[in-house]
């Protein structure tokens, strides 16, 4: 498998999954572009690997459009877009969830993916690959995560719509639905759920592990490996699918 002569844009590339995809894409010869609204944590890694790094807030339409216009001007439009920007927060009972909090999750997790997919389709032409990082919670929600689960379920539907509408142009769209992925986002989310339930973090983690047939959380490098496979020539016929990578959680 090779990504030589391919440009891959990783939206949310400073996160746990995004940075794992960036590292593996580099190993396979891809030219890596990273967008994130906070690039400070990945600046040194990006410089070391010669990744192109831009600060972009995907909840702001004008920033996404301007960022794509810069790629047009630079002749650096991507062949592959991985939408991994997202937040796992405002985890509380639905009756306690403010509309502004719900909207923040939707704006980041769903509207951001919509904007990046739309602009990529507008500018990148045919033979474009869109990989949207969703979640197994889109199919099997848990308590206290209504906004997050709803945002991810909508990503699954958006992905299928893109596949149907643009497949004839050579545009492919696939959603990867990971289970809980070890890293900072999971840790912060579990802490919120634990506070809401009045239980220790470790107890919440143990309950999550109990719900996974494999008995372990997902690693970011597993998600990255699937993303790189989907971007390759051997996956050309995979389109419009939501692919679970969750240890059997959603079964």
C-alpha positions in Angstrom: 0.0 0.0 0.0 1.3 3.4 -0.9 0.2 7.0 -0.7 3.0 8.4 -2.9 2.0 11.4 -4.9 -1.2 11.6 -2.8 -2.0 14.6 -0.6 -4.0 13.8 2.6 -5.8 16.5 4.6 -6.4 15.6 8.2 -9.0 17.8 9.8 -8.5 17.7 13.6 -5.0 16.4 13.0 -3.7 17.4 16.4 -6.0 15.0 18.2 -5.3 11.4 19.2 -6.8 9.8 16.1 -5.8 12.6 13.7 -2.2 12.6 14.6 -2.1 8.8 14.4 -3.5 9.0 10.8 -0.9 11.7 10.0 2.0 9.5 11.2 0.9 6.5 9.3 0.1 8.5 6.1 3.7 9.8 6.2 5.1 6.3 6.6 3.2 5.4 3.4 4.6 8.3 1.5 1.7 10.7 1.6 2.0 14.5 1.7 0.3 15.5 5.0 -1.8 18.6 5.6 -3.1 19.2 9.1 -5.9 21.5 10.2 -6.8 22.0 13.8 -8.1 24.9 15.9 -5.3 24.4 18.4 -2.0 23.5 16.7 0.3 24.2 19.6 0.5 20.5 20.8 1.5 19.2 17.4 3.8 22.0 16.1 7.1 20.2 16.9 5.9 16.9 15.5 4.6 18.5 12.3 7.9 20.3 11.8 9.9 17.1 12.4 7.8 15.2 9.8 7.5 18.1 7.4 3.7 18.3 7.6 1.9 21.4 6.5 0.1 22.9 9.5 -2.7 25.4 9.6 -4.9 26.7 12.4 -8.6 26.3 11.2 -11.7 26.3 13.3 -14.2 24.0 11.5 -17.2 25.5 13.3 -16.6 28.8 11.3 -17.7 28.6 7.7 -15.5 31.5 6.7 -12.4 29.9 8.0 -13.1 26.6 6.3 -13.8 28.3 2.9 -10.7 30.5 3.3 -8.5 27.5 4.1 -9.7 25.6 1.0 -9.1 28.7 -1.1 -5.5 28.8 0.1 -5.1 25.2 -1.0 -6.5 26.1 -4.4 -4.0 29.0 -4.7 -1.1 26.9 -3.6 -2.0 24.0 -5.9 -2.2 21.7 -2.9 -5.7 20.3 -3.0 -6.0 17.0 -1.2 -6.8 13.6 -2.8 -8.0 12.3 0.6 -9.8 14.2 3.4 -10.0 12.6 6.9 -12.5 14.5 9.1 -11.4 13.7 12.7 -12.2 16.9 14.4 -14.7 16.4 17.2 -15.6 16.9 20.9 -16.8 14.4 23.5 -18.2 16.8 26.0 -21.4 18.1 27.7 -22.1 14.6 28.9 -25.1 14.9 31.2 -28.7 13.8 31.3 -30.8 15.2 28.5 -33.0 17.2 30.8 -29.9 19.1 32.1 -28.5 19.8 28.6 -28.7 23.4 27.5 -29.4 24.2 23.9 -26.1 26.1 23.6 -24.2 23.0 24.7 -26.1 20.7 22.4 -25.4 23.2 19.5 -21.7 23.3 20.3 -21.4 19.5 19.9 -23.4 19.6 16.6 -21.4 22.6 15.3 -18.1 20.8 15.9 -18.9 17.2 15.2 -21.4 17.5 12.4 -21.4 21.0 10.8 -17.6 20.9 10.7 -17.7 17.6 8.8 -20.4 19.0 6.5 -18.4 22.1 5.7 -15.1 20.2 5.0 -16.9 17.7 2.8 -18.8 20.4 0.9 -15.7 22.5 0.2 -13.7 19.4 -0.8 -16.3 18.3 -3.2 -16.5 21.8 -4.7 -12.8 22.2 -5.2 -11.1 18.8 -5.4 -12.9 17.4 -8.4 -13.2 13.7 -9.2 -11.5 10.8 -7.5 -11.8 12.3 -4.0 -11.8 10.1 -0.9 -13.7 11.4 2.2 -13.2 9.5 5.5 -15.4 10.7 8.3 -14.5 9.6 11.8 -17.9 8.8 13.5 -18.5 6.6 16.5 -20.1 3.3 17.5 -22.3 5.4 19.7 -24.1 6.5 16.5 -25.6 3.0 16.5 -25.6 2.1 20.2 -25.9 5.2 22.3 -25.1 5.3 26.0 -26.7 7.4 28.7 -25.6 11.0 29.2 -24.2 11.3 25.6 -27.3 12.3 23.6 -25.7 15.2 21.8 -22.6 13.3 20.9 -24.5 10.2 19.7 -26.9 12.3 17.7 -24.0 14.2 16.0 -22.3 11.0 15.0 -25.5 9.3 13.7 -26.0 12.3 11.5 -22.4 11.9 10.2 -23.2 8.3 9.2 -26.2 9.6 7.2 -24.3 12.4 5.6 -21.6 10.0 4.5 -24.2 7.8 2.8 -25.8 10.8 1.1 -22.5 11.9 -0.3 -21.8 8.4 -1.6 -25.1 8.2 -3.4 -24.9 11.8 -4.8 -21.3 11.9 -5.9 -20.3 8.3 -6.5 -20.6 8.7 -10.3 -18.0 11.4 -10.1 -15.5 9.1 -8.5 -16.1 10.6 -5.0 -16.1 8.0 -2.2 -17.2 8.6 1.3 -16.8 6.2 4.2 -17.5 6.6 7.9 -15.2 4.8 10.5 -17.1 4.1 13.7 -14.6 3.4 16.5 -15.5 2.3 19.9 -13.9 4.1 22.9 -10.4 5.1 21.8 -7.7 5.4 24.5 -6.5 8.9 24.8 -7.2 12.3 26.2 -10.7 12.7 24.8 -11.9 9.5 26.3 -10.3 10.3 29.7 -12.0 13.7 29.8 -15.3 12.3 28.7 -15.2 9.6 31.3 -14.4 12.1 34.0 -17.6 14.1 33.1 -19.8 10.9 33.1 -18.2 9.9 36.5 -19.0 13.2 38.0 -22.6 13.1 36.7 -23.1 9.6 38.2 -21.2 10.3 41.4 -18.9 7.3 40.7 -15.1 7.0 40.4 -13.6 7.2 36.9 -12.2 3.7 37.2 -15.7 2.3 37.9 -17.0 3.9 34.7 -14.1 2.6 32.7 -14.6 -0.9 34.0 -18.3 -0.8 33.0 -17.3 0.3 29.5 -14.7 -2.5 29.2 -17.4 -5.0 30.4 -19.5 -3.9 27.4 -16.7 -4.7 24.9 -16.6 -8.3 23.8 -12.9 -8.0 23.2 -12.4 -6.6 26.7 -10.2 -3.7 25.6 -10.6 -0.2 24.2 -9.5 0.7 20.7 -6.1 2.1 19.9 -5.7 5.2 17.7 -3.2 3.3 15.4 -5.9 0.8 14.6 -8.2 3.6 13.4 -5.3 5.0 11.4 -4.6 1.7 9.8 -8.2 1.3 8.6 -8.2 4.9 7.3 -5.0 4.3 5.3 -6.4 1.1 3.9 -9.6 2.8 2.8 -7.6 5.5 1.1 -5.7 3.0 -1.0 -6.4 1.5 -4.4 -7.4 -1.9 -3.0 -10.5 -0.3 -1.3 -11.8 1.4 -4.4 -15.2 -0.3 -4.2 -15.9 0.5 -0.6 -18.3 3.5 -0.6 -21.1 4.8 1.6 -20.3 2.3 4.4 -20.1 2.8 8.1 -17.4 0.5 9.3 -17.4 -0.5 13.0 -14.0 -0.7 14.7 -15.3 -1.2 18.2 -14.3 -4.7 19.5 -17.9 -5.8 18.9 -19.5 -3.1 21.1 -22.3 -2.3 18.6 -23.2 -5.9 17.9 
